[in-house]
Every structure is written in C-alpha cells, then in structure tokens.
Amino acid sequence: MPIKQTPLVAQYLSVKQKVPDAILFFRLGDFYEMFFEDAEVGARVLDIQLTSRSKDGVPLCGVPYHAAEGYIAKLLKAGLKVAICEQSAPEGGAGGSSGKGGAFQLTGLGDGRAAARGLMPRQIVRVITPGTIGEETVLVADEKNFLLAIACGAQGFGFAALEVSTGEFLTARITGIAGAREELARLSPRELLAPPDNPQIAELLRGLRYPLTRLEAAAFDSSSARFALAAHFGEGLGELDDVIAAAAGAALGYVKENFGGNLSHLRPPQAYQVAEFMLVDETTRRHLELITSSDGGRSGSLLGVLDESLTPIGARTLAHWMVYPLMEIASIRRRHDAVEELFDSDLGGAPSAALRQIGDLERLAGRIGSLRASPRDTLKLSQALGAVAALKAWLSERRGETLQDLTGRLEAQPALAALIDSTISEEPPVNPRDGGAIRRGFSAEIDELRALARDARGVIAQMEAAERERARIPSLKVRYNQVFGYYIEVTRLNLERVPADYERKQTLVGAERFTTPALKELERKILSAEGGLKELELQMFMKLLRELAGHAGAILATAAAVGEFDALMSLALVARRRGYVRPAMDAGGAIKIRDGRHPVLESGMRPGEFVPNDLDCDPDERQLLLITGPNMAGKSTYLRQVALIVIMAQMGSFVPAVEARVSITDRVLTRIGARDELRRGESTFMVEMRETARLLEGLTARSLLLLDEVGRGTSTFDGLAIAWAVAEYLHDATRAKVLFATHFHELTDLARERPRVKNLSMAVREWGSEVLFLRRVVEAPASRSYGIEVARLAGLPASLVARAREILGNLERGELDETGAARLARSPGGPVAPQINLFTASEQRTLDELAAIEVDRLTPIDALNALARIVERSRRRE
C-alpha cells in the first residue's frame, strides 16, 4: 500500500535529502521524531517503541526534546550521525541548550510552541558525528576523541587527527600500509574521513570497523586545503607537504561544516614522526593488556595500575604516553628526573587539591573557544585558573628542569579570573537564556530591569507618589489597561495643575488621561523587562565568552602542562607506593633487570607474594633466550613483565624491579596467546602464523620480540619443526633480542648449534609424586615439559597418565640421531653437527649430573643418596 505524502511527510523528505547518511531528529512540538528507515534504525539502537502515524502509515519513533542528549549519545556510540532539524530559524548566539541545560544546545533554536498556524518552517541547525562532538555528556573523560582524515599520494599516506573538544590537531606522513594500519590503531579514531575510490586507502581500511565518511575528492585537494588552512591559522601554520595538507584541509572543512560555532580554539596542525616513538603494535597492546584488560575494562590493565591521576587531562596524557613511548634518551631522562623529584615530595596537600579543582581544563577551554560554554563553565574556568595559580606557586619551589618547564607554561591569568568573577553571578544557570547569569552590580541597566521585573507595581506606586507631589494633585493616579497601556489620570477639577510636559492620551466624562516621556520610557521598560532582561544578559554573557575565547590558546597550553604534571605525579605516587625504581637508560643494546616483577599481577597480590626474576639479554652474546618449563610455571608472566618494564621505562615511569638497565628499544612485539578469526575464515593456527610472519619483518638490534608457544596450534612434529626454524631464523638473520618461551623442551638443543642462544627455564621441584612450580627463572634448560604431571594434577585418570608416560619415553629415545646430534638441527644433505655423543639424551643427562658432583667434598652418605636418585630416575624412564 503506497504511503500518502502529507505536507509534513513531504517536508521531512525534503529535509532528509540534505543529510541522507544521518539519523534525522525532526522536531515536532516537544519531541524529536524519526521516520521511515531512520525510525527503524533508531528504535533498534535506542531500544524504543517503533510505531507509525495513523494518517499515513509512516514508520515512526521519537524522543523527548528535553532528554535528547542521552539518545544522541547512544546513536553516536553506535557510529551513527545525527542531524538536528528545528521548527524555526536559529535565534543566534552560541549559548542555547536543551530545556534542562543539555549538551547539544538544541533549543534557543525554537521551542516548538510558536503560535503560527499551518506547517511551520524547519531547517537543519547542526549535524553531530562521532568525530565532531564537544559535549561532556557524550565524550569519555579519559579518552581522546579523534576525527582522522586520510589522504594518499606519491609521498605515502597523510594522516590528520583532529580533536574538536580540545583543539588538538596532529599530522603525520606514513609510508606503507602496515605502518599506516598500526598508526591508525594507535590513534583509535572515533570517525574516519577518506576520499572515494582510492585503492590504497581501500586496502588500508579493509576489515576495519571505524565509522567511515566518504568525502568528495575535491575535499582533499591540496591547493584548496592550503588556502583554507592558511586562512584559519595564519602564520602559525608552518610548512605542510601535499599529502598532509590534503588530509588536514579535509578534516578542517568537515569540522567547519558539521561542528558549527567558533573554531578559534583549534591549534595549528602539529606534525610528528612515527619514528620518534617506540612501536607497540595493536596485537602487542592487546596481549600485554596495556590500556584495557582482556575483558575490555581498565581494571587489570597496566594503565589501570599506573593511573592515579586527579584530572581527565592527566588520564588522557598518561594513556598517550603509554601508547607512544619515547625514543630519545634525553626526553626520557627528563621525565625520570621529574618523577624522581616528585617521588620525594609531599603530593597529598597543595598539588592534589589544586588538580582536583582544575578538573578538565582542556575540554573546558575547548567549549569556551568554540563559544559553546555555559555560565557555569565560565565560573569553573575562574576557579580552575585560581587553582592553576596555587599549583604554579607550589611548582616554583621545585628545582627539576622538567618541573621548571611546566611551571613556566602555567598561566593563571588573574585578570581573566577577575573579569569572570565580576561578571558572573555566584550561582549561574546552565543556560544563559534562562536569566540570572550576570552578577548584581555589574550592570546598572540589568539591575534596573531586574527591579522592574520583580516589582513593577512598586515602581508605578513610586512614580505615582512623585507625580502627585510634583503636580500638587493628591487624587492623581497612575493606572494601566490593555488598550492604552500606562497612563496618568487627573480629574477635571485639577486640570489647571497639570504640568506642561503632560501629553493628553484620552478624554473621559469626569477626567483626562495623560502620559509623559518618563512614563512612556517606564512603560517600555516594564512591558519588555523580562524579555529584555534575558536578552541583555545573553548579550553581556556572549561578550564575556568572546573575550574568554580570545584566550583559549593560552588556556589550552596551560591545560597541557597541567595534564603532564598530573601524569608525572601519578607515576611518582605509584612508584613510591609499589616500590618501583628509576631505570638506567642507554643505547648499548642490552637489557638487564634484577628482581623484576609483573606490575599488574603484583598489584593484586599481598606484599612479597610475587616471585621476582632477573633478565640478562643483549644482541651480541645473549640474543635469543629459550625459556622452557611446564605450562602454569610462569613463562608467559615472565615474558609479559619484561615487555611491560621496557615500555614503562621509555614512557618515563619507574619500573617494578630492584635494579634495571634498559637500552633504547625501537619496538616491542609479542606473539602470546591463541585466538581465531572465524569471520575471516582463519583458524587459530593460521592467525598464529600470520602474526609470526608479521613479527619477523623490520627487526633491528634494538627490537624486543616475545614469542610464546610458537607452533602449538598444529601437530607436534609440525609445530616443533616450525618453532625450531623460527628460532634459527631469528638468530641467523636478525640481532633482535628475543625471549622465546616454548613447551617444546627439545628446542633446548638449539643452544648447542647457535652461540647467542641461551637456555633458561622455570624452576620445578619434584617432591615424591608432587610437582612444585617455583616461579623462578634459572639459567638451565628444563629436563622435560612436565605436561603429563600437569595433566595428572588436573585430574586425568591414572591409567591414562601412565600410558602417556610410556609413549613419551618412546618419543624421547628418538630425539637424537646416531651421532648424538639433535635430529632437528640437520639439513638435507648438509653437514652433521660436529659433536659426537655415544649416549642417548637421558644417559647424557646422567653423565652431566655425575660430572657436576664435587667428589672431594662428597661424604659417603651423600654419594649413596646421589646414586639412589640416579637409579630411581633410570627406573622411572624404563
């Protein structure tokens, strides 16, 4: 059945044509309505009732206008755009907000209750997208909200990341799809902008699920982009190559079109080089649980342990440092210097109090710079600037270079705070259109209008008394009616006394009615007092807001310094509480850690419960450390704690160890855990092999690679062969530092073949029939994998365990060839490994144990005990 197009439906369709890719919030009275496909999507995402207009059968759902921000936030979180269509043209100004002071400034643009009859005109007043929001109710306080534009040219990919809520504008040029994908994951944008029909960008974005907006190719024209950028930023722009200019211009144009309002708070594009930071790729961040834990929350992640910041700016700064660890030793040492000085300072008093009062100064400055701040926001700014002054005073007593730099970047701007305090009332409304925003005594005109609005009858009585005295007519009256307005009434007997400035207005039987210029002015003021008062207050508030917006850049610079200090203070507090030490940084290539600990696991244990471990690794002599031992013994924990310590050191943090020397590491890469990608048709083993192949590219002597259980996703012999070959390749073709954890204890024979391979193992003790995991890393290979013992501990039947031991013995007897060399080390037609061994592996281990006995110190009873142990072990093998 065809849908009847009523005038309202026709108007809706006309508006919808302008925003085909957005959910249209179409204002009808006190509701925003969605129709057709928008209603179906909106009902599903918002979990509200889908209905239809009975007159025309159009699918329909709606939300109350005064509660719209919550629904809009939900749609944005789902990656959708929202277009706001109001019933009347905007009244101007940037101070409007929803009926309860909501986030999106939706009213003040027409309240939907005009008296005009017929179909009201409507227009789109704003398009809200995931990457162009600046409202607190939608933004996540401790996360950045980047809009990322991507251009592509002969120079590679151009990235322009714009954070509308803070004005941050970052640009980078990246060559290669792999590097671009990694940077895309690090920025984690809320929305992507891309040109149409670009095969390189299509390949870059293949399989990714970021909300994507395709712009016309003209939006990425580099010449037009340079002109637009120069017009907006002026001399602060700097030089941009073509591909970066194209991306930056597209981002700026999109924000201007959709964000609206003033954009004076945007900072000029700041270029950065990816090589300036350690590469911690997306897979590694997930394996190490840097930002979020495996369940998606902050708790259980490294950031959850290190983040004790007191402001959202500090939380965002700390997360950024963690994803972008530094590569320059001098910069790292400056952060360490600051943490060290704060480590010994009293941080619980003045600095903590100041930070709590400063709050999210960065996003507050963004709202002020974009003229979207409320009167309460300006009052918050005054309070925050006062707290900045207190923080600056405390920091001025510190001697560290980094802290002194931060002190110099803090601008308290007392004149600005004084201007706010003198202008804004003590308890201002959220919406400046509600009145009451301007402080009493600031404006004589506003005070007079307020008095008129509060006590018009009293003002008229005062005027009546004054006119009686002036005209000497005791019966003179000042009255009002709806036809003639305010008038002075004088009886005919007293007309001779009427002053000369009285103007006749109406003649009655027994009296005359007059007016005066003063009464006309009073009438005008009284009749327009309430509306005029609100309008005048709005004008004065907007004047203040524009004055504050002129200082947005300085406020944002101060906010950045506050965020850095808060992040440093958080690192110092955690280091002091958890016993972390300052790492020594150098460029020598080695990593040496004494009594290192896993910061996240340790945080959930009782003091002293976590077993610490050492590490000694370098590209020249101890390049590849093979770590064997049973499952559950702590291999993966050891790998992760090494990686976390290195990342913490280069982000500027102290580390959980007794002593640590960390050489600059250009990338930390991991292959830990198992997962599949069934939606791509890839098994667990295929995912493992793809990740392993990716990890083998681009390794240098400054890289740190962590491999856990390579080859376990396929058959035993296939997996063992792959693991051996990967280890050989890493030794022979690279100098990267590698921690290679494996349950294939056969790989320990690789140390005989390659000089820079060293064997480590997780110490295990056998006590009767029990196996004890000591969680301690020792410099020796594991004698076996203890998998069968773990299976026994898990409760497998005794007969099954006994048979497994028998089969294991059969397999172990064939692990060496007839020359005594490791079979895995042989190549077809290649030379046999040089060492000759007349004994099997088990016999060789017995000989090694006998050789280790210090006969001169051996008592007879010790000799008998040693012999008994050897005999017992031989019997078990049989």
HELIX and SHEET records of a PDB file:
HELIX    1   1 PRO A    7  LYS A   16  1                                  10    
HELIX    2   2 PHE A   36  LEU A   46  1                                  11    
HELIX    3   3 TYR A   65  ALA A   67  5                                   3    
HELIX    4   4 ALA A   68  LYS A   77  1                                  10    
HELIX    5   5 ILE A  177  LEU A  187  1                                  11    
HELIX    6   6 PRO A  199  LEU A  204  1                                   6    
HELIX    7   7 ALA A  217  PHE A  220  5                                   4    
HELIX    8   8 SER A  222  PHE A  233  1                                  12    
HELIX    9   9 GLY A  234  GLY A  236  5                                   3    
HELIX   10  10 ASP A  242  PHE A  259  1                                  18    
HELIX   11  11 VAL A  274  GLU A  276  5                                   3    
HELIX   12  12 GLU A  282  LEU A  288  1                                   7    
HELIX   13  13 LEU A  302  LEU A  306  1                                   5    
HELIX   14  14 PRO A  312  VAL A  323  1                                  12    
HELIX   15  15 ILE A  329  PHE A  343  1                                  15    
HELIX   16  16 ALA A  350  ILE A  358  1                                   9    
HELIX   17  17 LEU A  361  GLY A  369  1                                   9    
HELIX   18  18 PRO A  375  LEU A  395  1                                  21    
HELIX   19  19 GLU A  401  ARG A  409  1                                   9    
HELIX   20  20 PRO A  414  THR A  423  1                                  10    
HELIX   21  21 PRO A  432  ASP A  434  5                                   3    
HELIX   22  22 ALA A  444  ARG A  454  1                                  11    
HELIX   23  23 ALA A  456  ALA A  471  1                                  16    
HELIX   24  24 ARG A  492  ARG A  497  5                                   6    
HELIX   25  25 PRO A  517  LEU A  527  1                                  11    
HELIX   26  26 ALA A  529  ALA A  549  1                                  21    
HELIX   27  27 ALA A  552  ARG A  578  1                                  27    
HELIX   28  28 PRO A  599  SER A  603  1                                   5    
HELIX   29  29 LYS A  635  MET A  651  1                                  17    
HELIX   30  30 LEU A  678  ARG A  680  5                                   3    
HELIX   31  31 THR A  684  LEU A  695  1                                  12    
HELIX   32  32 THR A  716  ALA A  733  1                                  18    
HELIX   33  33 HIS A  745  ASP A  749  5                                   5    
HELIX   34  34 LEU A  750  GLU A  753  1                                   4    
HELIX   35  35 GLY A  787  LEU A  793  1                                   7    
HELIX   36  36 ALA A  798  GLU A  812  1                                  15    
HELIX   37  37 ARG A  823  ALA A  825  5                                   3    
HELIX   38  38 ALA A  841  ALA A  851  1                                  11    
HELIX   39  39 VAL A  855  ARG A  857  5                                   3    
HELIX   40  40 PRO A  860  ARG A  877  1                                  18    
SHEET    1   A 6 THR A  51  SER A  52  0                                        
SHEET    2   A 6 PRO A  59  PRO A  64 -1                                        
SHEET    3   A 6 PHE A  31  PHE A  35 -1                                        
SHEET    4   A 6 ILE A  23  LEU A  28 -1                                        
SHEET    5   A 6 VAL A  82  GLU A  86  1                                        
SHEET    6   A 6 GLN A 123  ILE A 128 -1                                        
SHEET    1   B 6 LEU A 212  ARG A 214  0                                        
SHEET    2   B 6 GLU A 191  ALA A 194  1                                        
SHEET    3   B 6 LEU A 147  GLY A 153  1                                        
SHEET    4   B 6 GLY A 156  GLU A 163 -1                                        
SHEET    5   B 6 GLU A 168  ILE A 174 -1                                        
SHEET    6   B 6 GLN A 270  ALA A 271  1                                        
SHEET    1   C 7 LEU A 279  VAL A 280  0                                        
SHEET    2   C 7 ARG A 667  ARG A 671  1                                        
SHEET    3   C 7 SER A 703  ASP A 708  1                                        
SHEET    4   C 7 LYS A 737  ALA A 741  1                                        
SHEET    5   C 7 LEU A 624  THR A 628  1                                        
SHEET    6   C 7 VAL A 757  TRP A 767  1                                        
SHEET    7   C 7 GLU A 770  VAL A 778 -1                                        
SHEET    1   D 4 LYS A 477  ASN A 481  0                                        
SHEET    2   D 4 GLY A 485  THR A 491 -1                                        
SHEET    3   D 4 ALA A 511  THR A 515 -1                                        
SHEET    4   D 4 GLU A 503  THR A 507 -1                                        
SHEET    1   E 4 ALA A 584  ASP A 586  0                                        
SHEET    2   E 4 GLU A 659  SER A 663  1                                        
SHEET    3   E 4 ILE A 591  GLY A 596 -1                                        
SHEET    4   E 4 ASN A 613  CYS A 617 -1                                        
END                                                                             
